[in-house]
C-alpha cells in the first residue's frame, strides 16, 4: 500500500466523521423543533387530574432532548459540554 492511498483513506474517514458529526447536530436541532412544534398530550398531576404542559415545560423537555442527542452521538465532546 502506498503513501498516497493511505492519505486518501485518512481524508475520507475524516470527511465521513465530519459528516456524521454535522448529521447528529442537524438531528438534534430537528428533535428540538419537533418537540416544540408537535402537540403533546396532557400530563397527570399528583391528584390524578390532567393538566396541560406549560410552555416552559415543553422548552425544558426539548432542550433536554437536544442535549441527549448531542451527548449520545458525541457530536459535541464531553469535555466542552459543561462549559
C-alpha positions in Angstrom: 0.0 0.0 0.0 1.5 3.3 -1.0 1.5 6.6 1.0 -1.0 8.3 -1.3 -3.7 5.7 -0.8 -3.2 5.8 3.0 -3.6 9.6 3.0 -6.7 9.4 0.8 -8.2 6.9 3.3 -7.4 9.2 6.2 -9.0 12.1 4.3 -12.2 10.1 3.5 -12.5 8.8 7.1 -12.1 12.4 8.4 -14.7 13.6 6.0 -17.1 10.8 7.0 -16.6 11.7 10.7 -17.3 15.4 9.9 -20.5 14.4 8.0 -21.6 12.2 10.9 -21.0 15.0 13.4 -23.0 17.5 11.4 -25.7 14.9 10.8 -26.0 14.4 14.6 -26.2 18.2 15.1 -28.9 18.5 12.5 -30.8 15.6 14.0 -30.6 17.2 17.5 -32.0 20.5 16.1 -34.7 18.7 14.3 -35.7 16.9 17.6 -35.7 20.3 19.4 -38.0 21.9 16.7 -40.4 18.9 16.6 -40.8 18.8 20.4 -41.6 22.5 20.4 -44.0 22.2 17.5 -46.0 19.0 17.8 -49.0 18.9 20.1 -48.3 16.9 23.3 -50.9 15.1 25.4 -51.8 16.5 28.8 -49.9 15.1 31.8 -51.2 13.8 35.2 -50.5 15.7 38.3 -50.2 14.2 41.8 -54.0 14.2 42.3 -54.6 12.4 39.0 -56.1 15.4 37.1 -55.0 16.1 33.6 -53.1 19.3 33.2 -51.5 20.7 30.0 -47.7 21.0 29.9 -46.7 24.7 30.2 -44.5 26.3 27.5 -41.7 26.3 30.0 -42.1 22.6 30.5 -42.1 22.0 26.7 -39.0 24.1 26.2 -37.2 22.3 29.0 -38.1 18.9 27.6 -36.9 20.0 24.1 -33.6 21.3 25.4 -33.0 18.1 27.3 -33.7 16.0 24.2 -31.3 18.2 22.2 -28.6 17.6 24.8 -29.2 13.9 25.0 -28.9 13.5 21.2 -25.7 15.6 21.1 -24.1 13.7 24.0 -25.1 10.2 22.9 -23.9 10.7 19.4 -20.8 12.5 20.7 -21.3 15.3 18.2 -20.1 17.7 20.9 -17.2 16.3 23.0 -18.0 15.7 26.7 -15.1 17.9 27.7 -16.8 21.1 26.4 -20.4 20.2 27.4 -20.3 21.6 30.9 -18.6 24.9 29.8 
